[in-house]
Amino acid sequence: MLTQVSPWYTHAAQRLATAPAHALIPPSRMEWSTHHGLGPGAEILGRDLRGKRVLELGCGPGHNVAHLAQHHRARVTGVDLVGLQVRRARSHYGHIAGATFTAGHALHHLQATGQTFDAIYSIFGAVGLVAPEFLLGAISRRLLPGGVLAFSVPHPTRAGRHPSPDDRPREDYVTMPDRTRLPIARWEFDSHRWAAHLSRTGLRITSALDLRHPRRDPWPTTLLITARKR
């Protein structure tokens, strides 16, 4: 299994039903966690992103794509598996120069595109939801030498859990806007296992951050990893 479709379609459909899409002002900060203001911002993708080509795998409603295009003058493409999410993103930020949104499977997009990128990132997106033995190699092939991969995933020790002891996915769930939960499969590695997978594709970890809200969570909730292509 490469990824799961129906939970993400359901999530997008519920969002559209409760909050119809309309034009928005891009956020002033890039977020890597569900808690606003936690951890670094766009600087981990590069100190000067002007004119750089950037790709987001799993862009959702497009907030971070719009931030990078508006505030950093990057040329950013957001890819999402669900066409409804791409419709939301275009309605929100289709007016932003440098922001482009397209529907498709992250792996298929990487395999089909002829472009290379200065940075690729995923925020609770394709990384962790698509088999890493396929996805990470495809990412590496589309990064320029010295290019950056950054991704955030649910922390493998959140709520007292433990990292996967092997390379197989584990059962998890995604919470819908109406608070129901739908099952998904997720690869839940610690930073050492991610480092091993990345190294096989020519990517070297440069940082691994455990993000935790200082007042709300006793455990870290987000693992943020940055890697660079050799």
Disulfide bonds with the S-S distance in Angstrom:
none
